């Protein structure tokens, strides 16, 4: 399932161009006919939004569902994070259950890069404080 997406500067120009090309393909293809979601139906992605978000959260969830991915939405108030479990432990649990990627939005900065070095599940940064928001940068480029 690719690599982590933590910072936009981690991507080479060719990778950014490839992502934008793929986005154009999916947009055009989905306008003509529904996507064949069977390819991803047994894959799991978790959305973990630790700060309020409407547009970003729903944009990811709609895209994931259009691809046919099994989506797990974790709510901070209903998770063990609320009881003091570390973000690493939560992600490690998801990884052990077969979750392949996690979309994370949080207020703290500088947390995702160290986590990405300890986990095999892929981290997609949906906003890390005021510091990094690579998916928004890709959307702006698109």
N, C-alpha and C positions, 0 to 999 in steps of 0.2 A: 504494500500500500504506500509506496513512496517513502518520503522522508519527512522529518518534522518541518513545520512552518512556524518558526519562532520570530524571526526578524526578516524584513524585506531585503535587507542588505546581505542576507545569507544566500540569496538566490542569484545565480548568474543571469546575464541578459537573455541567453538562450532559454533558460528555464522559465523566465517571466513571459517571454514571447510564446513559448509552448503552452503555458497555462492560459494565456489570453486566446490563443488559437483554439484550444479545447473548449473554452467557455463559449466562443462564437459558434463552434460546432454544436454543442449541447443546446444553445439557445435556438439555433436554426432547426435542429433536428426535432426538438420538443414542440416547436410550433407546427411542424408538419404531421407528427404522429407521436403517440406516447412512447416514452423510452422503454426499452426492453429491460425491465427491472429484475429479471431472473438472474442476471449475472451477479448481483450483489445481495440477493435475498437472504443469504445465510451469513452475512457479515454484520458486525455490530459496531456502532459508533455511539459514544456517550457525549452528551452536551452538559457541560458543567459551568453554569453562569453564577459566579459568586458576587456579582453586582448587578443591579437592575439593567435590563436591556430588553427592548422590544424588537426593533428592526433587525438587529444582528442575530438575535436568538431565533426569530421566526424565519429569517432568510436561510440560516443554516438548516433548520428543521425541514422546511419546505424542499430545499435542494436535496437533502438526504433522503427524504421520502420519495421524491421524484426518481431518484436513482434506485429505489427499492431496498435501501439499507435499513436494517433494524435499528431504530433509534431509541436510546435510553436517555431520558431527561432527568438529571439529578437536581434536586432542589436542595440548596444549602440548609434551609430550615428543617428539612426532613432527613438529613444525612448525618452520619457520624462525625462529619467535620464540625457540626454544631456542638458536639460533645468533646471536642478537642483532638479528634483523630487528625493526623497530619495529611496534607494534600498528597504527599508521596504514598502513604499507606492506602489512601483511597484509590489512587491511580494503580498501584500495584495489585490491589484486589480486583479492579476492573480488568487489568491485563491478565490476571490468572483465570478469569472467567471467559476469556476469549474476545474481549473487546479489542478491536484493532486500532482504533483512533479515538481521541478525545478532543473536543472543541472546548477551549477554556477561555473564560473572560473573568478577570479579577482586578482588584484595585492595586494590589501590591506589585512592585516592579522588580525585575531581575530574578524571579523565581523559576520561570519556565525553562531557561537554558540549563541550569544545573539539573533539573528534573529530567530533561530530555537525554542527558548523558547516562541516566540510571535505568531507563525504561526502554522496552522494545515497542510498546504501543506508541503510535505516532501522535504527537501533540500539535494541534492547530491553534495558534494564538488568535483569539477573537477579540483581543484587547487586553493589554497588560498595563494597567494604570494609564498614565499620560505618555508613557514611553514608546510603546510599540503597538501597532495595529496593522499587521501586514495584510490581512484580508481586506481591510478598508483601502489600503494603498493599491492593492490589485484591482479592486472595484473602481477606484478613481482612474486608474490607467485604462481600464476597459471602457 
